[in-house]
């Protein structure tokens, strides 16, 4: 995955904080790329997020509401202990 390091660095640095896709893409792009680069980066970031969702590291907090909506993604903190399992 080409953009996995950048996506993980951003999301894992702020566990529980919700990010829109556009914020993640801007972080990965490091500025404002042209339209072709933007679409390429967006598709790559989407693939990374889907894999992280499937692995259980990222949660989709709010799904897109209709056409033109946006989803919010957050890193699930895995280091928190919820109960004693002894």
MOPAC internal coordinates of N, CA, C and O (Angstrom, degrees):
PM7 1SCF
backbone

  N    0.0000 0     0.00 0     0.00 0    0    0    0
  C    1.4488 1     0.00 0     0.00 0    1    0    0
  C    1.5271 1   108.54 1     0.00 0    2    1    0
  O    1.2310 1   121.52 1   -54.15 1    3    2    1
  N    1.2919 1   114.70 1   125.85 1    3    2    1
  C    1.4480 1   119.71 1  -172.38 1    5    3    2
  C    1.5278 1   113.77 1   -71.69 1    6    5    3
  O    1.2310 1   119.75 1   140.75 1    7    6    5
  N    1.3192 1   118.08 1   -39.25 1    7    6    5
  C    1.4668 1   120.58 1  -174.60 1    9    7    6
  C    1.5239 1   113.13 1  -107.14 1   10    9    7
  O    1.2310 1   120.01 1  -165.30 1   11   10    9
  N    1.3121 1   117.59 1    14.70 1   11   10    9
  C    1.4638 1   121.03 1  -175.59 1   13   11   10
  C    1.5249 1   111.94 1   -60.76 1   14   13   11
  O    1.2310 1   120.01 1   136.21 1   15   14   13
  N    1.3160 1   117.58 1   -43.79 1   15   14   13
  C    1.4648 1   120.53 1  -177.74 1   17   15   14
  C    1.5297 1   111.02 1   -60.04 1   18   17   15
  O    1.2310 1   120.03 1   134.28 1   19   18   17
  N    1.3245 1   117.56 1   -45.72 1   19   18   17
  C    1.4565 1   120.89 1  -177.92 1   21   19   18
  C    1.5247 1   111.67 1   -66.36 1   22   21   19
  O    1.2310 1   120.45 1   138.60 1   23   22   21
  N    1.3337 1   116.74 1   -41.40 1   23   22   21
  C    1.4646 1   120.51 1  -179.69 1   25   23   22
  C    1.5227 1   110.43 1   -66.14 1   26   25   23
  O    1.2310 1   120.40 1   133.88 1   27   26   25
  N    1.3234 1   116.85 1   -46.12 1   27   26   25
  C    1.4596 1   120.50 1  -179.68 1   29   27   26
  C    1.5291 1   110.78 1   -64.67 1   30   29   27
  O    1.2310 1   120.14 1   138.74 1   31   30   29
  N    1.3237 1   117.33 1   -41.26 1   31   30   29
  C    1.4702 1   120.19 1   178.74 1   33   31   30
  C    1.5265 1   111.37 1   -59.14 1   34   33   31
  O    1.2310 1   120.22 1   137.17 1   35   34   33
  N    1.3337 1   117.19 1   -42.83 1   35   34   33
  C    1.4610 1   120.61 1  -179.06 1   37   35   34
  C    1.5207 1   111.56 1   -69.69 1   38   37   35
  O    1.2310 1   120.13 1   127.77 1   39   38   37
  N    1.3175 1   117.36 1   -52.23 1   39   38   37
  C    1.4608 1   120.36 1  -174.79 1   41   39   38
  C    1.5252 1   112.36 1   -68.95 1   42   41   39
  O    1.2310 1   119.93 1   138.84 1   43   42   41
  N    1.3282 1   117.73 1   -41.16 1   43   42   41
  C    1.4598 1   120.68 1  -177.61 1   45   43   42
  C    1.5285 1   112.29 1   -70.80 1   46   45   43
  O    1.2310 1   119.91 1   156.26 1   47   46   45
  N    1.3215 1   117.77 1   -23.74 1   47   46   45
  C    1.4589 1   120.54 1   178.78 1   49   47   46
  C    1.5339 1   111.47 1   -69.90 1   50   49   47
  O    1.2310 1   120.55 1   156.56 1   51   50   49
  N    1.3358 1   116.54 1   -23.44 1   51   50   49
  C    1.4650 1   121.91 1  -178.94 1   53   51   50
  C    1.5246 1   109.75 1  -129.79 1   54   53   51
  O    1.2310 1   119.40 1  -109.49 1   55   54   53
  N    1.3360 1   118.74 1    70.51 1   55   54   53
  C    1.4655 1   120.04 1  -177.89 1   57   55   54
  C    1.5258 1   111.33 1   -62.24 1   58   57   55
  O    1.2310 1   121.11 1   -45.73 1   59   58   57
  N    1.3139 1   115.48 1   134.27 1   59   58   57
  C    1.4551 1   120.83 1   179.43 1   61   59   58
  C    1.5153 1   114.55 1    88.55 1   62   61   59
  O    1.2310 1   119.53 1   161.67 1   63   62   61
  N    1.3179 1   118.50 1   -18.33 1   63   62   61
  C    1.4574 1   120.83 1   178.90 1   65   63   62
  C    1.5260 1   109.25 1   -76.43 1   66   65   63
  O    1.2310 1   120.45 1   -40.71 1   67   66   65
  N    1.3094 1   116.74 1   139.29 1   67   66   65
  C    1.4637 1   121.86 1  -178.06 1   69   67   66
  C    1.5253 1   110.60 1   -91.08 1   70   69   67
  O    1.2310 1   121.38 1   -47.71 1   71   70   69
  N    1.3262 1   114.96 1   132.29 1   71   70   69
  C    1.4597 1   121.79 1   179.24 1   73   71   70
  C    1.5135 1   110.10 1  -121.01 1   74   73   71
  O    1.2310 1   120.53 1   -40.46 1   75   74   73
  N    1.3183 1   116.60 1   139.54 1   75   74   73
  C    1.4563 1   121.00 1   169.91 1   77   75   74
  C    1.5293 1   107.77 1   -83.17 1   78   77   75
  O    1.2310 1   121.07 1   -23.07 1   79   78   77
  N    1.3208 1   115.56 1   156.93 1   79   78   77
  C    1.4710 1   120.93 1   179.97 1   81   79   78
  C    1.5281 1   110.43 1   -57.31 1   82   81   79
  O    1.2310 1   119.77 1   139.89 1   83   82   81
  N    1.3157 1   118.04 1   -40.11 1   83   82   81
  C    1.4627 1   121.03 1  -177.60 1   85   83   82
  C    1.5287 1   111.36 1   -61.70 1   86   85   83
  O    1.2310 1   120.10 1   144.21 1   87   86   85
  N    1.3273 1   117.41 1   -35.79 1   87   86   85
  C    1.4684 1   120.41 1   179.07 1   89   87   86
  C    1.5240 1   110.88 1   -68.76 1   90   89   87
  O    1.2310 1   120.65 1   141.40 1   91   90   89
  N    1.3132 1   116.36 1   -38.60 1   91   90   89
  C    1.4667 1   120.30 1   178.61 1   93   91   90
  C    1.5231 1   110.14 1   -67.11 1   94   93   91
  O    1.2310 1   120.31 1   136.82 1   95   94   93
  N    1.3304 1   117.01 1   -43.18 1   95   94   93
  C    1.4695 1   120.82 1  -179.84 1   97   95   94
  C    1.5198 1   110.53 1   -64.53 1   98   97   95
  O    1.2310 1   119.96 1   138.88 1   99   98   97
  N    1.3167 1   117.68 1   -41.12 1   99   98   97
  C    1.4686 1   120.21 1   178.29 1  101   99   98
  C    1.5186 1   111.19 1   -62.44 1  102  101   99
  O    1.2310 1   120.29 1   141.09 1  103  102  101
  N    1.3195 1   117.05 1   -38.91 1  103  102  101
  C    1.4607 1   120.55 1   177.90 1  105  103  102
  C    1.5281 1   110.83 1   -63.56 1  106  105  103
  O    1.2310 1   120.60 1   134.72 1  107  106  105
  N    1.3216 1   116.46 1   -45.28 1  107  106  105
  C    1.4616 1   121.09 1  -178.76 1  109  107  106
  C    1.5253 1   110.69 1   -67.09 1  110  109  107
  O    1.2310 1   120.22 1   139.05 1  111  110  109
  N    1.3342 1   117.18 1   -40.95 1  111  110  109
  C    1.4659 1   121.39 1  -177.34 1  113  111  110
  C    1.5173 1   111.73 1   -69.88 1  114  113  111
  O    1.2310 1   119.90 1   150.66 1  115  114  113
  N    1.3221 1   117.80 1   -29.34 1  115  114  113
  C    1.4569 1   120.40 1  -179.42 1  117  115  114
  C    1.5140 1   113.27 1    71.20 1  118  117  115
  O    1.2310 1   119.82 1  -154.12 1  119  118  117
  N    1.2807 1   117.95 1    25.88 1  119  118  117
  C    1.4570 1   122.56 1  -178.61 1  121  119  118
  C    1.5064 1   109.44 1   155.50 1  122  121  119
  O    1.2310 1   120.82 1    28.18 1  123  122  121
  N    1.3130 1   116.05 1  -151.82 1  123  122  121
  C    1.4560 1   120.19 1   179.76 1  125  123  122
  C    1.5313 1   109.25 1  -116.51 1  126  125  123
  O    1.2310 1   120.34 1   -80.97 1  127  126  125
  N    1.3354 1   116.96 1    99.03 1  127  126  125
  C    1.4641 1   120.13 1  -179.99 1  129  127  126
  C    1.5262 1   111.21 1   -78.69 1  130  129  127
  O    1.2310 1   120.38 1    -9.83 1  131  130  129
  N    1.3292 1   116.88 1   170.17 1  131  130  129
  C    1.4633 1   119.74 1   176.89 1  133  131  130
  C    1.5348 1   109.43 1   -72.04 1  134  133  131
  O    1.2310 1   120.39 1    -5.16 1  135  134  133
  N    1.3270 1   116.86 1   174.84 1  135  134  133
  C    1.4695 1   121.80 1  -171.94 1  137  135  134
  C    1.5269 1   112.82 1   -61.21 1  138  137  135
  O    1.2310 1   119.89 1   139.22 1  139  138  137
  N    1.3193 1   117.81 1   -40.78 1  139  138  137
  C    1.4617 1   120.70 1  -179.02 1  141  139  138
  C    1.5280 1   111.49 1   -66.63 1  142  141  139
  O    1.2310 1   120.57 1   136.12 1  143  142  141
  N    1.3117 1   116.52 1   -43.88 1  143  142  141
  C    1.4623 1   120.28 1   177.81 1  145  143  142
  C    1.5254 1   110.72 1   -65.96 1  146  145  143
  O    1.2310 1   120.36 1   140.83 1  147  146  145
  N    1.3251 1   116.92 1   -39.17 1  147  146  145
  C    1.4604 1   121.50 1  -179.92 1  149  147  146
  C    1.5276 1   110.50 1   -58.51 1  150  149  147
  O    1.2310 1   120.55 1   132.48 1  151  150  149
  N    1.3264 1   116.56 1   -47.52 1  151  150  149
  C    1.4604 1   121.00 1  -178.95 1  153  151  150
  C    1.5255 1   111.27 1   -65.68 1  154  153  151
  O    1.2310 1   119.97 1   140.69 1  155  154  153
  N    1.3111 1   117.65 1   -39.31 1  155  154  153
  C    1.4668 1   121.57 1   178.40 1  157  155  154
  C    1.5220 1   110.85 1   -64.10 1  158  157  155
  O    1.2310 1   120.31 1   135.56 1  159  158  157
  N    1.3149 1   117.02 1   -44.44 1  159  158  157
  C    1.4569 1   121.11 1   179.48 1  161  159  158
  C    1.5238 1   110.27 1   -66.95 1  162  161  159
  O    1.2310 1   119.81 1   138.15 1  163  162  161
  N    1.3337 1   117.97 1   -41.85 1  163  162  161
  C    1.4577 1   121.83 1  -179.81 1  165  163  162
  C    1.5231 1   111.67 1   -60.38 1  166  165  163
  O    1.2310 1   120.63 1   136.96 1  167  166  165
  N    1.3314 1   116.40 1   -43.04 1  167  166  165
  C    1.4638 1   119.80 1   178.96 1  169  167  166
  C    1.5256 1   111.35 1   -66.12 1  170  169  167
  O    1.2310 1   120.12 1   140.39 1  171  170  169
  N    1.3160 1   117.38 1   -39.61 1  171  170  169
  C    1.4630 1   121.01 1   177.78 1  173  171  170
  C    1.5142 1   112.32 1   -65.06 1  174  173  171
  O    1.2310 1   120.56 1   138.07 1  175  174  173
  N    1.3254 1   116.53 1   -41.93 1  175  174  173
  C    1.4604 1   121.16 1   178.25 1  177  175  174
  C    1.5208 1   109.77 1   -65.48 1  178  177  175
  O    1.2310 1   120.27 1   140.83 1  179  178  177
  N    1.3221 1   117.08 1   -39.17 1  179  178  177
  C    1.4640 1   120.62 1   178.90 1  181  179  178
  C    1.5326 1   111.22 1   -60.94 1  182  181  179
  O    1.2310 1   120.63 1   137.71 1  183  182  181
  N    1.3236 1   116.39 1   -42.29 1  183  182  181
  C    1.4696 1   120.67 1   177.64 1  185  183  182
  C    1.5302 1   111.21 1   -61.67 1  186  185  183
  O    1.2310 1   120.52 1   136.74 1  187  186  185
  N    1.3110 1   116.61 1   -43.26 1  187  186  185
  C    1.4678 1   120.96 1   179.35 1  189  187  186
  C    1.5247 1   110.15 1   -62.64 1  190  189  187
  O    1.2310 1   120.17 1   134.39 1  191  190  189
  N    1.3323 1   117.28 1   -45.61 1  191  190  189
  C    1.4642 1   121.26 1  -179.22 1  193  191  190
  C    1.5336 1   110.38 1   -62.87 1  194  193  191
  O    1.2310 1   120.17 1   139.18 1  195  194  193
  N    1.3394 1   117.28 1   -40.82 1  195  194  193
  C    1.4632 1   119.71 1   178.88 1  197  195  194
  C    1.5214 1   110.71 1   -61.98 1  198  197  195
  O    1.2310 1   119.96 1   137.88 1  199  198  197
  N    1.3278 1   117.68 1   -42.12 1  199  198  197
  C    1.4708 1   120.81 1   179.02 1  201  199  198
  C    1.5335 1   110.88 1   -65.83 1  202  201  199
  O    1.2310 1   120.38 1   138.19 1  203  202  201
  N    1.3235 1   116.88 1   -41.81 1  203  202  201
  C    1.4599 1   119.98 1   179.01 1  205  203  202
  C    1.5258 1   111.58 1   -67.32 1  206  205  203
  O    1.2310 1   120.03 1   145.46 1  207  206  205
  N    1.3251 1   117.54 1   -34.54 1  207  206  205
  C    1.4699 1   120.82 1   174.83 1  209  207  206
  C    1.5218 1   110.66 1   -64.03 1  210  209  207
  O    1.2310 1   121.09 1   134.90 1  211  210  209
  N    1.3179 1   115.53 1   -45.10 1  211  210  209
  C    1.4657 1   120.72 1  -179.50 1  213  211  210
  C    1.5308 1   111.15 1   -63.37 1  214  213  211
  O    1.2310 1   120.31 1   143.86 1  215  214  213
  N    1.3326 1   117.01 1   -36.14 1  215  214  213
  C    1.4598 1   121.71 1   179.70 1  217  215  214
  C    1.5271 1   112.30 1   -78.16 1  218  217  215
  O    1.2310 1   120.08 1   166.58 1  219  218  217
  N    1.3355 1   117.46 1   -13.42 1  219  218  217
  C    1.4546 1   120.71 1   177.84 1  221  219  218
  C    1.5114 1   115.28 1    91.54 1  222  221  219
  O    1.2310 1   119.70 1  -166.44 1  223  222  221
  N    1.3143 1   118.19 1    13.56 1  223  222  221
  C    1.4587 1   120.98 1  -179.54 1  225  223  222
  C    1.5285 1   112.83 1   -91.66 1  226  225  223
  O    1.2310 1   120.66 1   154.21 1  227  226  225
  N    1.3231 1   116.34 1   -25.79 1  227  226  225
  C    1.4566 1   121.52 1  -177.38 1  229  227  226
  C    1.5254 1   108.55 1  -122.11 1  230  229  227
  O    1.2310 1   120.82 1   -38.91 1  231  230  229
  N    1.3310 1   116.03 1   141.09 1  231  230  229
  C    1.4588 1   121.57 1   177.25 1  233  231  230
  C    1.5210 1   109.04 1  -115.34 1  234  233  231
  O    1.2310 1   120.96 1   -40.66 1  235  234  233
  N    1.3161 1   115.78 1   139.34 1  235  234  233
  C    1.4616 1   120.54 1   172.89 1  237  235  234
  C    1.5173 1   105.66 1   -89.07 1  238  237  235
  O    1.2310 1   120.75 1   -72.00 1  239  238  237
  N    1.3285 1   116.18 1   108.00 1  239  238  237
  C    1.4666 1   121.00 1  -173.21 1  241  239  238
  C    1.5186 1   112.02 1   -74.32 1  242  241  239
  O    1.2310 1   120.34 1   134.62 1  243  242  241
  N    1.2989 1   116.96 1   -45.38 1  243  242  241
  C    1.4616 1   121.52 1   179.49 1  245  243  242
  C    1.5118 1   108.34 1  -134.78 1  246  245  243
  O    1.2310 1   119.95 1   -60.71 1  247  246  245
  N    1.3221 1   117.69 1   119.29 1  247  246  245
  C    1.4622 1   119.13 1   176.74 1  249  247  246
  C    1.5302 1   110.90 1   -71.26 1  250  249  247
  O    1.2310 1   120.74 1   -19.96 1  251  250  249
  N    1.3171 1   116.19 1   160.04 1  251  250  249
  C    1.4603 1   121.50 1  -179.73 1  253  251  250
  C    1.5203 1   109.70 1   -62.18 1  254  253  251
  O    1.2310 1   120.67 1   -43.80 1  255  254  253
  N    1.3029 1   116.33 1   136.20 1  255  254  253
  C    1.4633 1   121.84 1   179.98 1  257  255  254
  C    1.5189 1   109.23 1  -102.45 1  258  257  255
  O    1.2310 1   120.93 1   -88.88 1  259  258  257
  N    1.3106 1   115.82 1    91.12 1  259  258  257
  C    1.4554 1   120.71 1   177.28 1  261  259  258
  C    1.5140 1   113.24 1    79.93 1  262  261  259
  O    1.2310 1   121.58 1     3.42 1  263  262  261
  N    1.3037 1   114.58 1  -176.58 1  263  262  261
  C    1.4551 1   121.47 1  -179.83 1  265  263  262
  C    1.5294 1   110.11 1   -68.84 1  266  265  263
  O    1.2310 1   120.96 1   -48.01 1  267  266  265
  N    1.3086 1   115.77 1   131.99 1  267  266  265
  C    1.4584 1   120.81 1   179.84 1  269  267  266
  C    1.5122 1   113.84 1    86.00 1  270  269  267
  O    1.2310 1   120.26 1  -178.15 1  271  270  269
  N    1.3150 1   117.11 1     1.85 1  271  270  269
  C    1.4576 1   120.79 1   179.00 1  273  271  270
  C    1.5186 1   110.57 1   -81.89 1  274  273  271
  O    1.2310 1   120.99 1    -0.06 1  275  274  273
  N    1.3044 1   115.71 1   179.94 1  275  274  273
  C    1.4591 1   120.13 1   179.83 1  277  275  274
  C    1.5228 1   109.62 1  -138.99 1  278  277  275
  O    1.2310 1   121.14 1   -25.47 1  279  278  277
  N    1.3095 1   115.42 1   154.53 1  279  278  277
  C    1.4566 1   122.24 1   176.30 1  281  279  278
  C    1.5196 1   109.08 1  -103.08 1  282  281  279
  O    1.2310 1   121.12 1   -23.54 1  283  282  281
  N    1.3079 1   115.47 1   156.46 1  283  282  281
  C    1.4559 1   121.64 1   175.60 1  285  283  282
  C    1.5189 1   108.51 1  -113.89 1  286  285  283
  O    1.2310 1   120.76 1   -44.60 1  287  286  285
  N    1.3186 1   116.16 1   135.40 1  287  286  285
  C    1.4562 1   122.75 1  -177.60 1  289  287  286
  C    1.5162 1   109.22 1  -121.09 1  290  289  287
  O    1.2310 1   120.68 1   -38.41 1  291  290  289
  N    1.3401 1   116.31 1   141.59 1  291  290  289
  C    1.4622 1   120.87 1   179.20 1  293  291  290
  C    1.5204 1   109.58 1  -140.18 1  294  293  291
  O    1.2310 1   120.72 1   -33.65 1  295  294  293
  N    1.3259 1   116.23 1   146.35 1  295  294  293
  C    1.4609 1   123.07 1   176.32 1  297  295  294
  C    1.5183 1   108.12 1   -77.31 1  298  297  295
  O    1.2310 1   120.59 1   -49.28 1  299  298  297
  N    1.3242 1   116.47 1   130.72 1  299  298  297
  C    1.4675 1   120.82 1   177.30 1  301  299  298
  C    1.5209 1   108.83 1   -83.28 1  302  301  299
  O    1.2310 1   120.19 1   -58.65 1  303  302  301
  N    1.3186 1   117.24 1   121.35 1  303  302  301
  C    1.4623 1   118.15 1   177.82 1  305  303  302
  C    1.5245 1   110.27 1   -69.47 1  306  305  303
  O    1.2310 1   120.13 1   -60.96 1  307  306  305
  N    1.3174 1   117.36 1   119.04 1  307  306  305
  C    1.4498 1   121.55 1  -177.24 1  309  307  306
  C    1.5120 1   113.77 1   -96.27 1  310  309  307
  O    1.2310 1   120.40 1   171.83 1  311  310  309
  N    1.3182 1   116.85 1    -8.17 1  311  310  309
  C    1.4568 1   120.01 1  -175.80 1  313  311  310
  C    1.5224 1   112.50 1   -89.48 1  314  313  311
  O    1.2310 1   119.69 1   172.96 1  315  314  313
  N    1.3345 1   118.20 1    -7.04 1  315  314  313
  C    1.4513 1   119.85 1  -178.23 1  317  315  314
  C    1.5238 1   110.29 1   -78.35 1  318  317  315
  O    1.2310 1   120.67 1   -44.13 1  319  318  317
  N    1.3152 1   116.33 1   135.87 1  319  318  317
  C    1.4496 1   122.00 1   177.62 1  321  319  318
  C    1.5176 1   107.67 1   -96.68 1  322  321  319
  O    1.2310 1   120.45 1   -58.27 1  323  322  321
  N    1.3263 1   116.74 1   121.73 1  323  322  321
  C    1.4563 1   120.83 1  -177.61 1  325  323  322
  C    1.5164 1   112.92 1   -94.58 1  326  325  323
  O    1.2310 1   119.84 1   152.36 1  327  326  325
  N    1.3179 1   117.91 1   -27.64 1  327  326  325
  C    1.4464 1   120.47 1  -179.43 1  329  327  326
  C    1.5196 1   109.92 1  -155.65 1  330  329  327
  O    1.2310 1   120.93 1   -18.70 1  331  330  329
  N    1.2885 1   115.82 1   161.30 1  331  330  329
  C    1.4520 1   120.56 1   176.57 1  333  331  330
  C    1.5294 1   107.83 1   -85.42 1  334  333  331
  O    1.2310 1   119.82 1   -58.36 1  335  334  333
  N    1.3167 1   117.95 1   121.64 1  335  334  333
  C    1.4577 1   121.66 1  -174.56 1  337  335  334
  C    1.5180 1   113.11 1  -102.71 1  338  337  335
  O    1.2310 1   120.06 1  -158.23 1  339  338  337
  N    1.3012 1   117.49 1    21.77 1  339  338  337
  C    1.4719 1   120.27 1   179.36 1  341  339  338
  C    1.5010 1   112.75 1   -78.26 1  342  341  339
  O    1.2310 1   120.10 1   180.00 1  343  342  341

